[in-house]
Amino acid sequence: MSDIRTCTEDGCQRSGSVRCHISWADEHVVCTAHARTRSTGGVVAEPLADAEWE
Ligand SMILES: [Zn+2]
């Protein structure tokens, strides 16, 4: 349980602002940049309420 929204990608220090729902894995929060790279192939990216898209 964590309220800290930090991108879960290794080595990424950006704040997480998009929740990715992946059919074959647990959901996780990533930054907008990583959300773009992941929003293909069955991944549903759901921007959080306070997301700020660049
Ligand atoms: Zn990231």
mmCIF file of the protein (N, C-alpha, C, O) and its ligand, coordinates in Angstrom:
data_MODEL
# 
_entry.id   MODEL 
# 
loop_
_entity.id 
_entity.type 
_entity.pdbx_number_of_molecules 
1 polymer     1 
2 non-polymer 1 
# 
_entity_poly.entity_id                      1 
_entity_poly.type                           'polypeptide(L)' 
_entity_poly.nstd_linkage                   no 
_entity_poly.nstd_monomer                   no 
_entity_poly.pdbx_seq_one_letter_code       MSDIRTCTEDGCQRSGSVRCHISWADEHVVCTAHARTRSTGGVVAEPLADAEWE 
_entity_poly.pdbx_seq_one_letter_code_can   MSDIRTCTEDGCQRSGSVRCHISWADEHVVCTAHARTRSTGGVVAEPLADAEWE 
_entity_poly.pdbx_strand_id                 A 
# 
loop_
_entity_poly_seq.entity_id 
_entity_poly_seq.num 
_entity_poly_seq.mon_id 
_entity_poly_seq.hetero 
1 1  MET n 
1 2  SER n 
1 3  ASP n 
1 4  ILE n 
1 5  ARG n 
1 6  THR n 
1 7  CYS n 
1 8  THR n 
1 9  GLU n 
1 10 ASP n 
1 11 GLY n 
1 12 CYS n 
1 13 GLN n 
1 14 ARG n 
1 15 SER n 
1 16 GLY n 
1 17 SER n 
1 18 VAL n 
1 19 ARG n 
1 20 CYS n 
1 21 HIS n 
1 22 ILE n 
1 23 SER n 
1 24 TRP n 
1 25 ALA n 
1 26 ASP n 
1 27 GLU n 
1 28 HIS n 
1 29 VAL n 
1 30 VAL n 
1 31 CYS n 
1 32 THR n 
1 33 ALA n 
1 34 HIS n 
1 35 ALA n 
1 36 ARG n 
1 37 THR n 
1 38 ARG n 
1 39 SER n 
1 40 THR n 
1 41 GLY n 
1 42 GLY n 
1 43 VAL n 
1 44 VAL n 
1 45 ALA n 
1 46 GLU n 
1 47 PRO n 
1 48 LEU n 
1 49 ALA n 
1 50 ASP n 
1 51 ALA n 
1 52 GLU n 
1 53 TRP n 
1 54 GLU n 
# 
loop_
_struct_asym.id 
_struct_asym.entity_id 
A 1 
B 2 
# 
loop_
_chem_comp.id 
_chem_comp.type 
_chem_comp.mon_nstd_flag 
ALA 'L-peptide linking' y 
ARG 'L-peptide linking' y 
ASP 'L-peptide linking' y 
CYS 'L-peptide linking' y 
GLN 'L-peptide linking' y 
GLU 'L-peptide linking' y 
GLY 'peptide linking'   y 
HIS 'L-peptide linking' y 
ILE 'L-peptide linking' y 
LEU 'L-peptide linking' y 
MET 'L-peptide linking' y 
PRO 'L-peptide linking' y 
SER 'L-peptide linking' y 
THR 'L-peptide linking' y 
TRP 'L-peptide linking' y 
VAL 'L-peptide linking' y 
ZN  non-polymer         . 
# 
_pdbx_entity_nonpoly.entity_id   2 
_pdbx_entity_nonpoly.name        ? 
_pdbx_entity_nonpoly.comp_id     ZN 
# 
_pdbx_nonpoly_scheme.asym_id         B 
_pdbx_nonpoly_scheme.entity_id       2 
_pdbx_nonpoly_scheme.mon_id          ZN 
_pdbx_nonpoly_scheme.ndb_seq_num     1 
_pdbx_nonpoly_scheme.pdb_seq_num     101 
_pdbx_nonpoly_scheme.auth_seq_num    101 
_pdbx_nonpoly_scheme.pdb_mon_id      ZN 
_pdbx_nonpoly_scheme.auth_mon_id     ZN 
_pdbx_nonpoly_scheme.pdb_strand_id   A 
_pdbx_nonpoly_scheme.pdb_ins_code    . 
# 
loop_
_atom_site.group_PDB 
_atom_site.id 
_atom_site.type_symbol 
_atom_site.label_atom_id 
_atom_site.label_alt_id 
_atom_site.label_comp_id 
_atom_site.label_asym_id 
_atom_site.label_entity_id 
_atom_site.label_seq_id 
_atom_site.pdbx_PDB_ins_code 
_atom_site.Cartn_x 
_atom_site.Cartn_y 
_atom_site.Cartn_z 
_atom_site.occupancy 
_atom_site.B_iso_or_equiv 
_atom_site.pdbx_formal_charge 
_atom_site.auth_seq_id 
_atom_site.auth_comp_id 
_atom_site.auth_asym_id 
_atom_site.auth_atom_id 
_atom_site.pdbx_PDB_model_num 
ATOM   1   N  N  . MET A 1 1  ? 0.852  -1.200  0.000   1.00 0.00 ? 1   MET A N  1 
ATOM   2   C  CA . MET A 1 1  ? 0.000  0.000   0.000   1.00 0.00 ? 1   MET A CA 1 
ATOM   3   C  C  . MET A 1 1  ? 0.880  1.240   0.000   1.00 0.00 ? 1   MET A C  1 
ATOM   4   O  O  . MET A 1 1  ? 1.750  1.407   0.854   1.00 0.00 ? 1   MET A O  1 
ATOM   5   N  N  . SER A 1 2  ? 0.636  2.093   -0.966  1.00 0.00 ? 2   SER A N  1 
ATOM   6   C  CA . SER A 1 2  ? 1.462  3.281   -1.067  1.00 0.00 ? 2   SER A CA 1 
ATOM   7   C  C  . SER A 1 2  ? 0.679  4.416   -1.697  1.00 0.00 ? 2   SER A C  1 
ATOM   8   O  O  . SER A 1 2  ? -0.013 4.237   -2.699  1.00 0.00 ? 2   SER A O  1 
ATOM   9   N  N  . ASP A 1 3  ? 0.802  5.575   -1.097  1.00 0.00 ? 3   ASP A N  1 
ATOM   10  C  CA . ASP A 1 3  ? 0.146  6.748   -1.663  1.00 0.00 ? 3   ASP A CA 1 
ATOM   11  C  C  . ASP A 1 3  ? 1.114  7.568   -2.498  1.00 0.00 ? 3   ASP A C  1 
ATOM   12  O  O  . ASP A 1 3  ? 0.729  8.552   -3.129  1.00 0.00 ? 3   ASP A O  1 
ATOM   13  N  N  . ILE A 1 4  ? 2.361  7.155   -2.495  1.00 0.00 ? 4   ILE A N  1 
ATOM   14  C  CA . ILE A 1 4  ? 3.362  7.886   -3.253  1.00 0.00 ? 4   ILE A CA 1 
ATOM   15  C  C  . ILE A 1 4  ? 3.302  7.475   -4.711  1.00 0.00 ? 4   ILE A C  1 
ATOM   16  O  O  . ILE A 1 4  ? 3.563  6.320   -5.049  1.00 0.00 ? 4   ILE A O  1 
ATOM   17  N  N  . ARG A 1 5  ? 2.967  8.395   -5.552  1.00 0.00 ? 5   ARG A N  1 
ATOM   18  C  CA . ARG A 1 5  ? 2.838  8.082   -6.967  1.00 0.00 ? 5   ARG A CA 1 
ATOM   19  C  C  . ARG A 1 5  ? 4.126  8.435   -7.685  1.00 0.00 ? 5   ARG A C  1 
ATOM   20  O  O  . ARG A 1 5  ? 4.340  9.560   -8.138  1.00 0.00 ? 5   ARG A O  1 
ATOM   21  N  N  . THR A 1 6  ? 4.950  7.448   -7.765  1.00 0.00 ? 6   THR A N  1 
ATOM   22  C  CA . THR A 1 6  ? 6.186  7.598   -8.509  1.00 0.00 ? 6   THR A CA 1 
ATOM   23  C  C  . THR A 1 6  ? 6.203  6.563   -9.604  1.00 0.00 ? 6   THR A C  1 
ATOM   24  O  O  . THR A 1 6  ? 5.742  5.437   -9.413  1.00 0.00 ? 6   THR A O  1 
ATOM   25  N  N  . CYS A 1 7  ? 6.732  6.938   -10.751 1.00 0.00 ? 7   CYS A N  1 
ATOM   26  C  CA . CYS A 1 7  ? 6.812  6.018   -11.879 1.00 0.00 ? 7   CYS A CA 1 
ATOM   27  C  C  . CYS A 1 7  ? 7.489  4.721   -11.442 1.00 0.00 ? 7   CYS A C  1 
ATOM   28  O  O  . CYS A 1 7  ? 8.526  4.739   -10.780 1.00 0.00 ? 7   CYS A O  1 
ATOM   29  N  N  . THR A 1 8  ? 6.893  3.613   -11.818 1.00 0.00 ? 8   THR A N  1 
ATOM   30  C  CA . THR A 1 8  ? 7.406  2.319   -11.370 1.00 0.00 ? 8   THR A CA 1 
ATOM   31  C  C  . THR A 1 8  ? 8.466  1.750   -12.303 1.00 0.00 ? 8   THR A C  1 
ATOM   32  O  O  . THR A 1 8  ? 9.010  0.676   -12.046 1.00 0.00 ? 8   THR A O  1 
ATOM   33  N  N  . GLU A 1 9  ? 8.759  2.458   -13.375 1.00 0.00 ? 9   GLU A N  1 
ATOM   34  C  CA . GLU A 1 9  ? 9.818  2.002   -14.267 1.00 0.00 ? 9   GLU A CA 1 
ATOM   35  C  C  . GLU A 1 9  ? 11.179 2.160   -13.591 1.00 0.00 ? 9   GLU A C  1 
ATOM   36  O  O  . GLU A 1 9  ? 11.434 3.142   -12.894 1.00 0.00 ? 9   GLU A O  1 
ATOM   37  N  N  . ASP A 1 10 ? 12.039 1.175   -13.814 1.00 0.00 ? 10  ASP A N  1 
ATOM   38  C  CA . ASP A 1 10 ? 13.366 1.225   -13.194 1.00 0.00 ? 10  ASP A CA 1 
ATOM   39  C  C  . ASP A 1 10 ? 14.116 2.479   -13.625 1.00 0.00 ? 10  ASP A C  1 
ATOM   40  O  O  . ASP A 1 10 ? 14.179 2.802   -14.812 1.00 0.00 ? 10  ASP A O  1 
ATOM   41  N  N  . GLY A 1 11 ? 14.677 3.174   -12.658 1.00 0.00 ? 11  GLY A N  1 
ATOM   42  C  CA . GLY A 1 11 ? 15.515 4.314   -12.956 1.00 0.00 ? 11  GLY A CA 1 
ATOM   43  C  C  . GLY A 1 11 ? 14.773 5.580   -13.307 1.00 0.00 ? 11  GLY A C  1 
ATOM   44  O  O  . GLY A 1 11 ? 15.389 6.588   -13.654 1.00 0.00 ? 11  GLY A O  1 
ATOM   45  N  N  . CYS A 1 12 ? 13.460 5.540   -13.222 1.00 0.00 ? 12  CYS A N  1 
ATOM   46  C  CA . CYS A 1 12 ? 12.673 6.728   -13.566 1.00 0.00 ? 12  CYS A CA 1 
ATOM   47  C  C  . CYS A 1 12 ? 12.275 7.441   -12.287 1.00 0.00 ? 12  CYS A C  1 
ATOM   48  O  O  . CYS A 1 12 ? 11.700 6.832   -11.385 1.00 0.00 ? 12  CYS A O  1 
ATOM   49  N  N  . GLN A 1 13 ? 12.576 8.714   -12.205 1.00 0.00 ? 13  GLN A N  1 
ATOM   50  C  CA . GLN A 1 13 ? 12.313 9.486   -10.992 1.00 0.00 ? 13  GLN A CA 1 
ATOM   51  C  C  . GLN A 1 13 ? 11.116 10.415  -11.140 1.00 0.00 ? 13  GLN A C  1 
ATOM   52  O  O  . GLN A 1 13 ? 10.802 11.191  -10.237 1.00 0.00 ? 13  GLN A O  1 
ATOM   53  N  N  . ARG A 1 14 ? 10.453 10.327  -12.286 1.00 0.00 ? 14  ARG A N  1 
ATOM   54  C  CA . ARG A 1 14 ? 9.311  11.223  -12.492 1.00 0.00 ? 14  ARG A CA 1 
ATOM   55  C  C  . ARG A 1 14 ? 8.133  10.772  -11.637 1.00 0.00 ? 14  ARG A C  1 
ATOM   56  O  O  . ARG A 1 14 ? 8.045  9.618   -11.219 1.00 0.00 ? 14  ARG A O  1 
ATOM   57  N  N  . SER A 1 15 ? 7.243  11.705  -11.394 1.00 0.00 ? 15  SER A N  1 
ATOM   58  C  CA . SER A 1 15 ? 6.045  11.359  -10.642 1.00 0.00 ? 15  SER A CA 1 
ATOM   59  C  C  . SER A 1 15 ? 5.091  10.589  -11.544 1.00 0.00 ? 15  SER A C  1 
ATOM   60  O  O  . SER A 1 15 ? 4.910  10.940  -12.710 1.00 0.00 ? 15  SER A O  1 
ATOM   61  N  N  . GLY A 1 16 ? 4.497  9.563   -11.015 1.00 0.00 ? 16  GLY A N  1 
ATOM   62  C  CA . GLY A 1 16 ? 3.551  8.774   -11.795 1.00 0.00 ? 16  GLY A CA 1 
ATOM   63  C  C  . GLY A 1 16 ? 2.227  9.485   -11.908 1.00 0.00 ? 16  GLY A C  1 
ATOM   64  O  O  . GLY A 1 16 ? 1.698  9.976   -10.910 1.00 0.00 ? 16  GLY A O  1 
ATOM   65  N  N  . SER A 1 17 ? 1.690  9.549   -13.090 1.00 0.00 ? 17  SER A N  1 
ATOM   66  C  CA . SER A 1 17 ? 0.417  10.234  -13.264 1.00 0.00 ? 17  SER A CA 1 
ATOM   67  C  C  . SER A 1 17 ? -0.534 9.458   -14.158 1.00 0.00 ? 17  SER A C  1 
ATOM   68  O  O  . SER A 1 17 ? -1.615 9.945   -14.489 1.00 0.00 ? 17  SER A O  1 
ATOM   69  N  N  . VAL A 1 18 ? -0.142 8.262   -14.549 1.00 0.00 ? 18  VAL A N  1 
ATOM   70  C  CA . VAL A 1 18 ? -1.020 7.431   -15.370 1.00 0.00 ? 18  VAL A CA 1 
ATOM   71  C  C  . VAL A 1 18 ? -1.036 6.018   -14.809 1.00 0.00 ? 18  VAL A C  1 
ATOM   72  O  O  . VAL A 1 18 ? 0.013  5.419   -14.571 1.00 0.00 ? 18  VAL A O  1 
ATOM   73  N  N  . ARG A 1 19 ? -2.227 5.497   -14.602 1.00 0.00 ? 19  ARG A N  1 
ATOM   74  C  CA . ARG A 1 19 ? -2.342 4.129   -14.141 1.00 0.00 ? 19  ARG A CA 1 
ATOM   75  C  C  . ARG A 1 19 ? -2.540 3.215   -15.345 1.00 0.00 ? 19  ARG A C  1 
ATOM   76  O  O  . ARG A 1 19 ? -3.463 3.398   -16.139 1.00 0.00 ? 19  ARG A O  1 
ATOM   77  N  N  . CYS A 1 20 ? -1.661 2.235   -15.463 1.00 0.00 ? 20  CYS A N  1 
ATOM   78  C  CA . CYS A 1 20 ? -1.739 1.296   -16.575 1.00 0.00 ? 20  CYS A CA 1 
ATOM   79  C  C  . CYS A 1 20 ? -2.400 0.003   -16.124 1.00 0.00 ? 20  CYS A C  1 
ATOM   80  O  O  . CYS A 1 20 ? -1.979 -0.631  -15.157 1.00 0.00 ? 20  CYS A O  1 
ATOM   81  N  N  . HIS A 1 21 ? -3.440 -0.366  -16.848 1.00 0.00 ? 21  HIS A N  1 
ATOM   82  C  CA . HIS A 1 21 ? -4.082 -1.646  -16.591 1.00 0.00 ? 21  HIS A CA 1 
ATOM   83  C  C  . HIS A 1 21 ? -3.605 -2.624  -17.651 1.00 0.00 ? 21  HIS A C  1 
ATOM   84  O  O  . HIS A 1 21 ? -3.861 -2.446  -18.842 1.00 0.00 ? 21  HIS A O  1 
ATOM   85  N  N  . ILE A 1 22 ? -2.917 -3.645  -17.206 1.00 0.00 ? 22  ILE A N  1 
ATOM   86  C  CA . ILE A 1 22 ? -2.376 -4.615  -18.135 1.00 0.00 ? 22  ILE A CA 1 
ATOM   87  C  C  . ILE A 1 22 ? -3.031 -5.961  -17.876 1.00 0.00 ? 22  ILE A C  1 
ATOM   88  O  O  . ILE A 1 22 ? -3.087 -6.437  -16.742 1.00 0.00 ? 22  ILE A O  1 
ATOM   89  N  N  . SER A 1 23 ? -3.517 -6.552  -18.932 1.00 0.00 ? 23  SER A N  1 
ATOM   90  C  CA . SER A 1 23 ? -4.316 -7.770  -18.776 1.00 0.00 ? 23  SER A CA 1 
ATOM   91  C  C  . SER A 1 23 ? -3.509 -8.915  -18.197 1.00 0.00 ? 23  SER A C  1 
ATOM   92  O  O  . SER A 1 23 ? -4.052 -9.781  -17.511 1.00 0.00 ? 23  SER A O  1 
ATOM   93  N  N  . TRP A 1 24 ? -2.207 -8.922  -18.473 1.00 0.00 ? 24  TRP A N  1 
ATOM   94  C  CA . TRP A 1 24 ? -1.388 -10.047 -18.033 1.00 0.00 ? 24  TRP A CA 1 
ATOM   95  C  C  . TRP A 1 24 ? -0.521 -9.705  -16.816 1.00 0.00 ? 24  TRP A C  1 
ATOM   96  O  O  . TRP A 1 24 ? 0.363  -10.482 -16.454 1.00 0.00 ? 24  TRP A O  1 
ATOM   97  N  N  . ALA A 1 25 ? -0.762 -8.564  -16.189 1.00 0.00 ? 25  ALA A N  1 
ATOM   98  C  CA . ALA A 1 25 ? 0.049  -8.189  -15.027 1.00 0.00 ? 25  ALA A CA 1 
ATOM   99  C  C  . ALA A 1 25 ? -0.761 -7.276  -14.125 1.00 0.00 ? 25  ALA A C  1 
ATOM   100 O  O  . ALA A 1 25 ? -1.853 -6.833  -14.482 1.00 0.00 ? 25  ALA A O  1 
ATOM   101 N  N  . ASP A 1 26 ? -0.216 -7.005  -12.964 1.00 0.00 ? 26  ASP A N  1 
ATOM   102 C  CA . ASP A 1 26 ? -0.889 -6.087  -12.057 1.00 0.00 ? 26  ASP A CA 1 
ATOM   103 C  C  . ASP A 1 26 ? -0.841 -4.675  -12.614 1.00 0.00 ? 26  ASP A C  1 
ATOM   104 O  O  . ASP A 1 26 ? 0.052  -4.331  -13.388 1.00 0.00 ? 26  ASP A O  1 
ATOM   105 N  N  . GLU A 1 27 ? -1.789 -3.876  -12.222 1.00 0.00 ? 27  GLU A N  1 
ATOM   106 C  CA . GLU A 1 27 ? -1.763 -2.488  -12.653 1.00 0.00 ? 27  GLU A CA 1 
ATOM   107 C  C  . GLU A 1 27 ? -0.633 -1.760  -11.936 1.00 0.00 ? 27  GLU A C  1 
ATOM   108 O  O  . GLU A 1 27 ? -0.241 -2.124  -10.828 1.00 0.00 ? 27  GLU A O  1 
ATOM   109 N  N  . HIS A 1 28 ? -0.124 -0.735  -12.586 1.00 0.00 ? 28  HIS A N  1 
ATOM   110 C  CA . HIS A 1 28 ? 0.937  0.033   -11.969 1.00 0.00 ? 28  HIS A CA 1 
ATOM   111 C  C  . HIS A 1 28 ? 0.870  1.454   -12.493 1.00 0.00 ? 28  HIS A C  1 
ATOM   112 O  O  . HIS A 1 28 ? 0.223  1.740   -13.501 1.00 0.00 ? 28  HIS A O  1 
ATOM   113 N  N  . VAL A 1 29 ? 1.554  2.334   -11.783 1.00 0.00 ? 29  VAL A N  1 
ATOM   114 C  CA . VAL A 1 29 ? 1.512  3.754   -12.126 1.00 0.00 ? 29  VAL A CA 1 
ATOM   115 C  C  . VAL A 1 29 ? 2.829  4.157   -12.769 1.00 0.00 ? 29  VAL A C  1 
ATOM   116 O  O  . VAL A 1 29 ? 3.911  3.839   -12.275 1.00 0.00 ? 29  VAL A O  1 
ATOM   117 N  N  . VAL A 1 30 ? 2.709  4.856   -13.867 1.00 0.00 ? 30  VAL A N  1 
ATOM   118 C  CA . VAL A 1 30 ? 3.903  5.336   -14.549 1.00 0.00 ? 30  VAL A CA 1 
ATOM   119 C  C  . VAL A 1 30 ? 3.737  6.815   -14.874 1.00 0.00 ? 30  VAL A C  1 
ATOM   120 O  O  . VAL A 1 30 ? 2.648  7.375   -14.751 1.00 0.00 ? 30  VAL A O  1 
ATOM   121 N  N  . CYS A 1 31 ? 4.833  7.434   -15.289 1.00 0.00 ? 31  CYS A N  1 
ATOM   122 C  CA . CYS A 1 31 ? 4.778  8.833   -15.698 1.00 0.00 ? 31  CYS A CA 1 
ATOM   123 C  C  . CYS A 1 31 ? 4.168  8.920   -17.105 1.00 0.00 ? 31  CYS A C  1 
ATOM   124 O  O  . CYS A 1 31 ? 3.959  7.903   -17.767 1.00 0.00 ? 31  CYS A O  1 
ATOM   125 N  N  . THR A 1 32 ? 3.897  10.113  -17.533 1.00 0.00 ? 32  THR A N  1 
ATOM   126 C  CA . THR A 1 32 ? 3.248  10.278  -18.833 1.00 0.00 ? 32  THR A CA 1 
ATOM   127 C  C  . THR A 1 32 ? 4.133  9.788   -19.968 1.00 0.00 ? 32  THR A C  1 
ATOM   128 O  O  . THR A 1 32 ? 3.642  9.235   -20.952 1.00 0.00 ? 32  THR A O  1 
ATOM   129 N  N  . ALA A 1 33 ? 5.431  9.992   -19.831 1.00 0.00 ? 33  ALA A N  1 
ATOM   130 C  CA . ALA A 1 33 ? 6.345  9.567   -20.878 1.00 0.00 ? 33  ALA A CA 1 
ATOM   131 C  C  . ALA A 1 33 ? 6.323  8.056   -21.043 1.00 0.00 ? 33  ALA A C  1 
ATOM   132 O  O  . ALA A 1 33 ? 6.269  7.546   -22.163 1.00 0.00 ? 33  ALA A O  1 
ATOM   133 N  N  . HIS A 1 34 ? 6.366  7.348   -19.935 1.00 0.00 ? 34  HIS A N  1 
ATOM   134 C  CA . HIS A 1 34 ? 6.331  5.897   -20.016 1.00 0.00 ? 34  HIS A CA 1 
ATOM   135 C  C  . HIS A 1 34 ? 4.944  5.397   -20.400 1.00 0.00 ? 34  HIS A C  1 
ATOM   136 O  O  . HIS A 1 34 ? 4.819  4.333   -21.006 1.00 0.00 ? 34  HIS A O  1 
ATOM   137 N  N  . ALA A 1 35 ? 3.928  6.129   -20.064 1.00 0.00 ? 35  ALA A N  1 
ATOM   138 C  CA . ALA A 1 35 ? 2.577  5.727   -20.446 1.00 0.00 ? 35  ALA A CA 1 
ATOM   139 C  C  . ALA A 1 35 ? 2.437  5.694   -21.960 1.00 0.00 ? 35  ALA A C  1 
ATOM   140 O  O  . ALA A 1 35 ? 1.755  4.830   -22.511 1.00 0.00 ? 35  ALA A O  1 
ATOM   141 N  N  . ARG A 1 36 ? 3.088  6.640   -22.629 1.00 0.00 ? 36  ARG A N  1 
ATOM   142 C  CA . ARG A 1 36 ? 3.027  6.670   -24.089 1.00 0.00 ? 36  ARG A CA 1 
ATOM   143 C  C  . ARG A 1 36 ? 3.666  5.420   -24.671 1.00 0.00 ? 36  ARG A C  1 
ATOM   144 O  O  . ARG A 1 36 ? 3.152  4.840   -25.627 1.00 0.00 ? 36  ARG A O  1 
ATOM   145 N  N  . THR A 1 37 ? 4.763  5.017   -24.105 1.00 0.00 ? 37  THR A N  1 
ATOM   146 C  CA . THR A 1 37 ? 5.463  3.857   -24.647 1.00 0.00 ? 37  THR A CA 1 
ATOM   147 C  C  . THR A 1 37 ? 4.731  2.566   -24.317 1.00 0.00 ? 37  THR A C  1 
ATOM   148 O  O  . THR A 1 37 ? 4.976  1.533   -24.940 1.00 0.00 ? 37  THR A O  1 
ATOM   149 N  N  . ARG A 1 38 ? 3.847  2.622   -23.352 1.00 0.00 ? 38  ARG A N  1 
ATOM   150 C  CA . ARG A 1 38 ? 3.173  1.405   -22.923 1.00 0.00 ? 38  ARG A CA 1 
ATOM   151 C  C  . ARG A 1 38 ? 1.728  1.319   -23.378 1.00 0.00 ? 38  ARG A C  1 
ATOM   152 O  O  . ARG A 1 38 ? 1.093  0.272   -23.250 1.00 0.00 ? 38  ARG A O  1 
ATOM   153 N  N  . SER A 1 39 ? 1.221  2.390   -23.896 1.00 0.00 ? 39  SER A N  1 
ATOM   154 C  CA . SER A 1 39 ? -0.194 2.400   -24.230 1.00 0.00 ? 39  SER A CA 1 
ATOM   155 C  C  . SER A 1 39 ? -0.468 1.734   -25.570 1.00 0.00 ? 39  SER A C  1 
ATOM   156 O  O  . SER A 1 39 ? -1.232 2.239   -26.394 1.00 0.00 ? 39  SER A O  1 
ATOM   157 N  N  . THR A 1 40 ? 0.164  0.608   -25.762 1.00 0.00 ? 40  THR A N  1 
ATOM   158 C  CA . THR A 1 40 ? -0.108 -0.189  -26.956 1.00 0.00 ? 40  THR A CA 1 
ATOM   159 C  C  . THR A 1 40 ? -0.186 -1.652  -26.561 1.00 0.00 ? 40  THR A C  1 
ATOM   160 O  O  . THR A 1 40 ? 0.302  -2.030  -25.496 1.00 0.00 ? 40  THR A O  1 
ATOM   161 N  N  . GLY A 1 41 ? -0.770 -2.451  -27.370 1.00 0.00 ? 41  GLY A N  1 
ATOM   162 C  CA . GLY A 1 41 ? -0.768 -3.883  -27.135 1.00 0.00 ? 41  GLY A CA 1 
ATOM   163 C  C  . GLY A 1 41 ? -1.551 -4.326  -25.924 1.00 0.00 ? 41  GLY A C  1 
ATOM   164 O  O  . GLY A 1 41 ? -1.072 -5.140  -25.134 1.00 0.00 ? 41  GLY A O  1 
ATOM   165 N  N  . GLY A 1 42 ? -2.756 -3.799  -25.766 1.00 0.00 ? 42  GLY A N  1 
ATOM   166 C  CA . GLY A 1 42 ? -3.624 -4.303  -24.709 1.00 0.00 ? 42  GLY A CA 1 
ATOM   167 C  C  . GLY A 1 42 ? -3.459 -3.603  -23.389 1.00 0.00 ? 42  GLY A C  1 
ATOM   168 O  O  . GLY A 1 42 ? -4.077 -4.002  -22.401 1.00 0.00 ? 42  GLY A O  1 
ATOM   169 N  N  . VAL A 1 43 ? -2.641 -2.566  -23.340 1.00 0.00 ? 43  VAL A N  1 
ATOM   170 C  CA . VAL A 1 43 ? -2.482 -1.804  -22.109 1.00 0.00 ? 43  VAL A CA 1 
ATOM   171 C  C  . VAL A 1 43 ? -3.445 -0.627  -22.124 1.00 0.00 ? 43  VAL A C  1 
ATOM   172 O  O  . VAL A 1 43 ? -3.476 0.161   -23.069 1.00 0.00 ? 43  VAL A O  1 
ATOM   173 N  N  . VAL A 1 44 ? -4.219 -0.526  -21.073 1.00 0.00 ? 44  VAL A N  1 
ATOM   174 C  CA . VAL A 1 44 ? -5.137 0.599   -20.954 1.00 0.00 ? 44  VAL A CA 1 
ATOM   175 C  C  . VAL A 1 44 ? -4.542 1.615   -20.003 1.00 0.00 ? 44  VAL A C  1 
ATOM   176 O  O  . VAL A 1 44 ? -4.333 1.329   -18.825 1.00 0.00 ? 44  VAL A O  1 
ATOM   177 N  N  . ALA A 1 45 ? -4.269 2.808   -20.521 1.00 0.00 ? 45  ALA A N  1 
ATOM   178 C  CA . ALA A 1 45 ? -3.678 3.857   -19.701 1.00 0.00 ? 45  ALA A CA 1 
ATOM   179 C  C  . ALA A 1 45 ? -4.775 4.794   -19.216 1.00 0.00 ? 45  ALA A C  1 
ATOM   180 O  O  . ALA A 1 45 ? -5.497 5.396   -20.011 1.00 0.00 ? 45  ALA A O  1 
ATOM   181 N  N  . GLU A 1 46 ? -4.882 4.903   -17.915 1.00 0.00 ? 46  GLU A N  1 
ATOM   182 C  CA . GLU A 1 46 ? -5.898 5.762   -17.333 1.00 0.00 ? 46  GLU A CA 1 
ATOM   183 C  C  . GLU A 1 46 ? -5.239 6.913   -16.594 1.00 0.00 ? 46  GLU A C  1 
ATOM   184 O  O  . GLU A 1 46 ? -4.644 6.704   -15.537 1.00 0.00 ? 46  GLU A O  1 
ATOM   185 N  N  . PRO A 1 47 ? -5.333 8.116   -17.127 1.00 0.00 ? 47  PRO A N  1 
ATOM   186 C  CA . PRO A 1 47 ? -4.737 9.264   -16.448 1.00 0.00 ? 47  PRO A CA 1 
ATOM   187 C  C  . PRO A 1 47 ? -5.367 9.480   -15.082 1.00 0.00 ? 47  PRO A C  1 
ATOM   188 O  O  . PRO A 1 47 ? -6.589 9.430   -14.943 1.00 0.00 ? 47  PRO A O  1 
ATOM   189 N  N  . LEU A 1 48 ? -4.557 9.715   -14.097 1.00 0.00 ? 48  LEU A N  1 
ATOM   190 C  CA . LEU A 1 48 ? -5.066 10.006  -12.766 1.00 0.00 ? 48  LEU A CA 1 
ATOM   191 C  C  . LEU A 1 48 ? -5.636 11.421  -12.740 1.00 0.00 ? 48  LEU A C  1 
ATOM   192 O  O  . LEU A 1 48 ? -5.411 12.220  -13.649 1.00 0.00 ? 48  LEU A O  1 
ATOM   193 N  N  . ALA A 1 49 ? -6.370 11.703  -11.686 1.00 0.00 ? 49  ALA A N  1 
ATOM   194 C  CA . ALA A 1 49 ? -7.097 12.971  -11.619 1.00 0.00 ? 49  ALA A CA 1 
ATOM   195 C  C  . ALA A 1 49 ? -6.181 14.179  -11.718 1.00 0.00 ? 49  ALA A C  1 
ATOM   196 O  O  . ALA A 1 49 ? -6.544 15.209  -12.284 1.00 0.00 ? 49  ALA A O  1 
ATOM   197 N  N  . ASP A 1 50 ? -4.990 14.034  -11.157 1.00 0.00 ? 50  ASP A N  1 
ATOM   198 C  CA . ASP A 1 50 ? -4.104 15.183  -11.114 1.00 0.00 ? 50  ASP A CA 1 
ATOM   199 C  C  . ASP A 1 50 ? -3.014 15.109  -12.180 1.00 0.00 ? 50  ASP A C  1 
ATOM   200 O  O  . ASP A 1 50 ? -1.981 15.769  -12.077 1.00 0.00 ? 50  ASP A O  1 
ATOM   201 N  N  . ALA A 1 51 ? -3.259 14.307  -13.187 1.00 0.00 ? 51  ALA A N  1 
ATOM   202 C  CA . ALA A 1 51 ? -2.243 14.143  -14.225 1.00 0.00 ? 51  ALA A CA 1 
ATOM   203 C  C  . ALA A 1 51 ? -2.031 15.440  -14.991 1.00 0.00 ? 51  ALA A C  1 
ATOM   204 O  O  . ALA A 1 51 ? -2.970 16.170  -15.309 1.00 0.00 ? 51  ALA A O  1 
ATOM   205 N  N  . GLU A 1 52 ? -0.761 15.695  -15.273 1.00 0.00 ? 52  GLU A N  1 
ATOM   206 C  CA . GLU A 1 52 ? -0.447 16.863  -16.095 1.00 0.00 ? 52  GLU A CA 1 
ATOM   207 C  C  . GLU A 1 52 ? 0.296  16.387  -17.333 1.00 0.00 ? 52  GLU A C  1 
ATOM   208 O  O  . GLU A 1 52 ? 1.470  16.025  -17.264 1.00 0.00 ? 52  GLU A O  1 
ATOM   209 N  N  . TRP A 1 53 ? -0.389 16.391  -18.449 1.00 0.00 ? 53  TRP A N  1 
ATOM   210 C  CA . TRP A 1 53 ? 0.228  15.936  -19.692 1.00 0.00 ? 53  TRP A CA 1 
ATOM   211 C  C  . TRP A 1 53 ? 1.120  17.025  -20.245 1.00 0.00 ? 53  TRP A C  1 
ATOM   212 O  O  . TRP A 1 53 ? 0.743  18.196  -20.295 1.00 0.00 ? 53  TRP A O  1 
ATOM   213 N  N  . GLU A 1 54 ? 2.289  16.628  -20.652 1.00 0.00 ? 54  GLU A N  1 
ATOM   214 C  CA . GLU A 1 54 ? 3.244  17.594  -21.172 1.00 0.00 ? 54  GLU A CA 1 
ATOM   215 C  C  . GLU A 1 54 ? 2.867  18.019  -22.583 1.00 0.00 ? 54  GLU A C  1 
ATOM   216 O  O  . GLU A 1 54 ? 3.562  18.835  -23.188 1.00 0.00 ? 54  GLU A O  1 
HETATM 217 ZN ZN . ZN  B 2 .  ? 8.658  6.885   -16.116 1.00 0.00 2 101 ZN  A ZN 1 
# 
